[in-house]
């Protein structure tokens, strides 16, 4: 059996391992067959995958774009929850969409070693967990907005509302937003 090696970790990966992973639900309670050191290494691999594949850049950029539009025009706070739900749905769906080329590439490049298999499964788990989390938060946000817990509008000032048609502002911010999201 292949010997697992502890990967080098940066600060964010250690934070993910020490604070995010313990929050994940686990029904596994029989560590009799597992070595504590190997479990720690698997945790480190999973934490590295969270930092690499969680796509938090997309989340904060999208949030910033929404806040800019919200500061310029009237913007229902329910939209924030809808956008989170859309991002969660995309996070769940995109990794499973395959062209014949990507399907063949995935089958041909199956991970062979134990470390690669753990890394591959960890990446899949991260994408699923992030998608489900975004869907849940987006849904709860919408429920809180509709019930009045969250105000009707997050940013109450609307600097361009009476000076500029909101549909033109939407097109401009949407176009700039697409450009910002594509640049990494």
MISEFI-553806 format. One record per residue: residue number from 1; chain; x, y, z of N, C-alpha, C in turn. Coordinates in steps of 0.02 Angstrom, whole numbers. Each point is the difference from the previous one (the first is absolute). Layout:
N
<NUM "A" <X Y Z> <X Y Z> <X Y Z>>
...
// end
This chain:
184
<1 "A" <42 -59 0> <-42 59 0> <44 62 0>>
<2 "A" <-21 49 -38> <38 62 -7> <3 37 67>>
<3 "A" <58 28 13> <9 41 61> <-23 71 -14>>
<4 "A" <-47 26 40> <-23 68 -8> <50 48 30>>
<5 "A" <10 57 -33> <45 51 25> <-39 63 16>>
<6 "A" <19 32 54> <-32 62 21> <16 55 -52>>
<7 "A" <-51 29 -31> <14 54 -48> <18 65 36>>
<8 "A" <39 41 -33> <15 66 28> <-64 42 -5>>
<9 "A" <-12 39 52> <-62 38 3> <15 74 13>>
<10 "A" <-39 43 -33> <6 71 15> <-49 18 56>>
<11 "A" <-2 63 19> <-41 22 57> <-74 -14 -12>>
<12 "A" <-26 14 -61> <-71 -9 -15> <-19 -74 3>>
<13 "A" <45 -43 -24> <-13 -71 2> <-2 -26 72>>
<14 "A" <44 26 43> <-1 -20 70> <-64 24 34>>
<15 "A" <-23 61 -17> <-63 26 27> <-58 -45 -21>>
<16 "A" <0 -19 -64> <-53 -44 -25> <1 -67 37>>
<17 "A" <60 -28 9> <5 -65 34> <-22 5 73>>
<18 "A" <19 54 34> <-13 5 72> <-70 26 17>>
<19 "A" <-31 38 -46> <-64 32 17> <-59 -20 -45>>
<20 "A" <12 -15 -63> <-55 -18 -45> <-15 -75 5>>
<21 "A" <52 -40 -5> <-10 -73 0> <-35 -26 63>>
<22 "A" <15 26 60> <-37 -25 58> <-75 16 -2>>
<23 "A" <-20 50 -40> <-71 17 -6> <-38 -47 -47>>
<24 "A" <36 -40 -39> <-33 -46 -46> <-31 -58 39>>
<25 "A" <-61 -20 -19> <-31 -56 35> <37 -65 -15>>
<26 "A" <7 -40 51> <35 -64 -8> <-35 -52 43>>
<27 "A" <-17 -56 -32> <-29 -55 38> <52 -55 12>>
<28 "A" <61 13 -20> <54 -49 7> <27 3 71>>
<29 "A" <-8 -54 38> <22 0 69> <45 -59 18>>
<30 "A" <19 -41 -49> <40 -59 15> <68 7 -33>>
<31 "A" <46 34 34> <66 9 -31> <47 -59 10>>
<32 "A" <-26 -57 19> <42 -58 14> <46 -20 -57>>
<33 "A" <-24 4 -62> <40 -20 -57> <42 56 -28>>
<34 "A" <-9 60 26> <34 58 -29> <54 25 47>>
<35 "A" <55 18 -31> <56 29 37> <-14 75 9>>
<36 "A" <9 25 61> <-12 71 14> <41 46 -45>>
<37 "A" <62 -20 -13> <43 40 -44> <-28 4 -71>>
<38 "A" <-26 -57 -25> <-29 0 -67> <-64 41 -2>>
<39 "A" <-40 -1 53> <-60 41 4> <19 74 -3>>
<40 "A" <53 18 37> <23 69 0> <24 21 -70>>
<41 "A" <34 -44 -34> <23 14 -69> <-60 8 -46>>
<42 "A" <-50 -44 7> <-61 6 -41> <-35 66 13>>
<43 "A" <-2 22 64> <-29 64 17> <38 57 -35>>
<44 "A" <65 -5 -1> <42 52 -32> <-13 2 -76>>
<45 "A" <-7 -58 -30> <-14 -3 -72> <-68 31 -14>>
<46 "A" <-50 -17 41> <-67 28 -9> <1 75 10>>
<47 "A" <35 24 50> <5 73 12> <32 35 -60>>
<48 "A" <52 -30 -29> <31 30 -59> <-50 5 -57>>
<49 "A" <-42 -50 -8> <-50 0 -53> <-53 54 12>>
<50 "A" <-18 11 64> <-47 54 15> <28 67 -21>>
<51 "A" <62 12 16> <31 65 -18> <5 6 -75>>
<52 "A" <17 -54 -34> <11 3 -72> <-66 2 -40>>
<53 "A" <-52 -35 22> <-59 -10 -42> <-64 32 27>>
<54 "A" <2 37 53> <-61 29 28> <-25 59 -42>>
<55 "A" <41 29 -42> <-20 56 -44> <-27 60 40>>
<56 "A" <32 17 54> <-22 57 39> <10 66 -37>>
<57 "A" <46 2 -47> <10 59 -41> <-63 18 -38>>
<58 "A" <-33 -50 -27> <-63 11 -37> <-53 28 48>>
<59 "A" <-1 -27 61> <-50 22 49> <10 73 20>>
<60 "A" <62 20 18> <9 69 22> <-6 49 -58>>
<61 "A" <22 -19 -60> <-8 44 -58> <-74 10 -17>>
<62 "A" <-38 -54 2> <-72 4 -13> <-34 43 53>>
<63 "A" <18 -10 62> <-27 41 54> <16 74 -8>>
<64 "A" <60 15 -20> <20 70 -12> <-40 31 -57>>
<65 "A" <-10 -39 -53> <-39 25 -58> <-72 14 22>>
<66 "A" <-29 -45 39> <-68 11 25> <-5 61 45>>
<67 "A" <50 9 43> <0 58 45> <7 66 -39>>
<68 "A" <40 0 -53> <7 60 -41> <-67 17 -32>>
<69 "A" <-32 -49 -30> <-66 13 -30> <-50 23 53>>
<70 "A" <2 -33 58> <-46 17 54> <10 71 25>>
<71 "A" <62 25 -3> <12 69 22> <-22 51 -51>>
<72 "A" <-10 -21 -62> <-19 47 -53> <-74 -1 -16>>
<73 "A" <-33 -57 6> <-70 -7 -18> <-37 -40 53>>
<74 "A" <-66 0 -3> <-41 -41 45> <14 -73 -18>>
<75 "A" <14 -40 51> <20 -69 -10> <-29 -42 57>>
<76 "A" <-46 -43 -15> <-32 -43 50> <52 -45 33>>
<77 "A" <-2 -5 66> <50 -41 36> <-10 -75 -13>>
<78 "A" <-59 -20 -25> <-10 -70 -18> <48 -22 -55>>
<79 "A" <21 47 -42> <44 -17 -56> <66 -28 26>>
<80 "A" <24 24 56> <62 -27 28> <-7 -76 12>>
<81 "A" <-56 -20 29> <-12 -71 12> <-7 -40 -64>>
<82 "A" <-34 30 -49> <-7 -34 -65> <68 -10 -33>>
<83 "A" <42 51 3> <67 -6 -31> <41 -53 36>>
<84 "A" <-3 -2 67> <35 -53 37> <-25 -69 -21>>
<85 "A" <-65 -6 -9> <-28 -64 -21> <23 -18 -71>>
<86 "A" <3 48 -44> <25 -12 -68> <73 -22 2>>
<87 "A" <41 35 40> <71 -19 5> <7 -70 29>>
<88 "A" <-42 -17 49> <2 -67 28> <-20 -53 -51>>
<89 "A" <-52 15 -39> <-22 -47 -52> <54 -10 -52>>
<90 "A" <32 55 -20> <54 -6 -49> <59 -40 28>>
<91 "A" <15 12 64> <55 -37 31> <-14 -75 2>>
<92 "A" <-64 -18 7> <-18 -71 0> <-2 -28 -71>>
<93 "A" <-24 39 -48> <-12 -26 -67> <61 0 -44>>
<94 "A" <40 53 1> <54 5 -48> <51 -57 3>>
<95 "A" <20 -23 59> <49 -55 0> <-27 -65 -30>>
<96 "A" <-66 -8 -5> <-27 -62 -26> <-19 5 -74>>
<97 "A" <6 59 -30> <-14 6 -71> <62 -21 -40>>
<98 "A" <-11 -44 -47> <57 -26 -37> <-12 3 -75>>
<99 "A" <52 18 -35> <2 -10 -72> <33 -68 -10>>
<100 "A" <-3 -29 -59> <34 -64 -9> <75 4 16>>
<101 "A" <30 58 -15> <72 8 13> <16 1 75>>
<102 "A" <-41 37 38> <14 3 72> <-16 -66 34>>
<103 "A" <-50 -35 -24> <-16 -65 28> <57 -50 -13>>
<104 "A" <25 -1 -61> <55 -44 -17> <63 18 41>>
<105 "A" <13 66 6> <58 22 37> <-5 -21 74>>
<106 "A" <-59 5 28> <-10 -19 70> <11 -75 10>>
<107 "A" <-25 -39 -47> <7 -73 6> <73 -21 -11>>
<108 "A" <34 30 -49> <69 -18 -14> <48 22 56>>
<109 "A" <-17 55 32> <45 28 51> <-25 -15 71>>
<110 "A" <-28 -58 10> <-23 -19 67> <61 -1 46>>
<111 "A" <-8 26 60> <55 -1 47> <19 -72 18>>
<112 "A" <66 -13 1> <23 -68 13> <22 -10 71>>
<113 "A" <37 48 28> <26 -8 67> <-51 19 53>>
<114 "A" <12 -21 60> <-45 14 55> <-8 75 11>>
<115 "A" <55 37 0> <-3 72 10> <-40 34 -55>>
<116 "A" <9 -21 -62> <-37 29 -55> <-75 -16 5>>
<117 "A" <-16 -61 21> <-70 -18 9> <-33 42 55>>
<118 "A" <36 10 55> <-27 41 54> <-10 71 -25>>
<119 "A" <49 27 -36> <-4 68 -26> <-59 7 -49>>
<120 "A" <-9 -49 -44> <-55 1 -49> <-68 -2 35>>
<121 "A" <-8 -44 48> <-64 -5 36> <-11 62 44>>
<122 "A" <53 27 27> <-6 61 41> <-24 58 -43>>
<123 "A" <27 5 -61> <-22 54 -46> <-74 -7 -16>>
<124 "A" <-23 -60 -13> <-71 -11 -14> <-42 18 61>>
<125 "A" <23 -19 58> <-37 15 62> <-4 75 12>>
<126 "A" <54 35 -12> <1 73 11> <-51 33 -46>>
<127 "A" <0 -18 -63> <-47 31 -47> <-72 -13 19>>
<128 "A" <-14 -60 23> <-68 -17 22> <-18 39 63>>
<129 "A" <44 0 50> <-14 35 63> <-9 75 -10>>
<130 "A" <42 31 -41> <-7 72 -12> <-66 14 -35>>
<131 "A" <-18 -40 -48> <-63 10 -36> <-61 -6 45>>
<132 "A" <0 -52 41> <-56 -11 46> <-3 57 51>>
<133 "A" <57 20 26> <2 55 49> <-28 64 -30>>
<134 "A" <21 17 -61> <-26 60 -33> <-75 -4 -12>>
<135 "A" <-24 -58 -20> <-73 -9 -9> <-37 11 65>>
<136 "A" <24 -29 54> <-33 7 65> <1 72 23>>
<137 "A" <58 33 -3> <4 70 22> <-44 44 -44>>
<138 "A" <1 -11 -66> <-43 39 -44> <-73 -9 15>>
<139 "A" <-21 -61 14> <-70 -14 16> <-19 33 66>>
<140 "A" <42 -8 51> <-14 30 65> <-2 76 -5>>
<141 "A" <46 29 -39> <0 73 -11> <-67 23 -29>>
<142 "A" <-25 -36 -50> <-65 18 -30> <-57 -6 51>>
<143 "A" <0 -52 40> <-52 -9 50> <3 58 50>>
<144 "A" <60 18 23> <7 56 47> <-21 66 -30>>
<145 "A" <14 9 -65> <-20 62 -32> <-76 4 -6>>
<146 "A" <-30 -53 -22> <-73 -1 -8> <-35 9 67>>
<147 "A" <28 -31 53> <-32 5 66> <14 66 35>>
<148 "A" <45 40 -28> <14 66 29> <58 3 47>>
<149 "A" <34 -55 13> <59 -1 43> <56 41 -32>>
<150 "A" <8 -7 -65> <48 40 -39> <-40 54 -35>>
<151 "A" <26 61 2> <-38 56 -29> <-10 -8 -75>>
<152 "A" <-49 36 -25> <-20 -2 -70> <59 17 -47>>
<153 "A" <43 45 22> <58 20 -40> <60 5 46>>
<154 "A" <55 -31 -19> <60 -1 42> <31 69 5>>
<155 "A" <13 32 -57> <27 68 -1> <-56 48 -18>>
<156 "A" <-23 41 47> <-59 41 -12> <10 60 -46>>
<157 "A" <61 21 -11> <10 57 -44> <5 -25 -72>>
<158 "A" <-28 38 -45> <-2 -18 -71> <21 62 -40>>
<159 "A" <65 9 -7> <29 61 -27> <-24 18 -70>>
<160 "A" <-12 -47 -42> <-18 15 -70> <-73 -16 -17>>
<161 "A" <-41 -16 49> <-67 -24 -13> <-41 49 -43>>
<162 "A" <0 64 15> <-40 48 -37> <39 35 -55>>
<163 "A" <64 -15 -6> <43 35 -49> <16 -43 -61>>
<164 "A" <-8 -64 6> <23 -47 -51> <-48 -59 -2>>
<165 "A" <-22 -23 -59> <-45 -58 -2> <34 -63 29>>
<166 "A" <-35 -34 43> <29 -58 34> <17 -56 -48>>
<167 "A" <-37 -8 -54> <15 -54 -48> <67 11 -34>>
<168 "A" <18 63 -13> <66 15 -29> <55 -14 52>>
<169 "A" <-14 20 62> <47 -16 54> <10 -74 8>>
<170 "A" <-54 -38 -5> <5 -73 6> <45 -28 -56>>
<171 "A" <-12 22 -61> <40 -25 -57> <74 18 10>>
<172 "A" <14 62 21> <69 20 10> <33 -40 56>>
<173 "A" <-34 -6 56> <29 -37 57> <5 -74 -16>>
<174 "A" <-48 -27 -35> <2 -71 -20> <60 -12 -47>>
<175 "A" <10 44 -48> <56 -7 -47> <67 6 37>>
<176 "A" <6 51 42> <62 7 39> <9 -60 47>>
<177 "A" <-55 -24 29> <3 -57 44> <25 -63 -35>>
<178 "A" <-24 -12 -60> <24 -58 -39> <75 6 -12>>
<179 "A" <22 60 -19> <71 12 -13> <41 -12 64>>
<180 "A" <-24 26 57> <35 -8 63> <3 -73 20>>
<181 "A" <-53 -37 -9> <-1 -71 18> <45 -42 -45>>
<182 "A" <8 21 -62> <44 -39 -46> <73 12 14>>
<183 "A" <17 58 27> <71 15 14> <19 -30 67>>
<184 "A" <48 -41 1> <24 -31 62> <74 10 6>>
// end
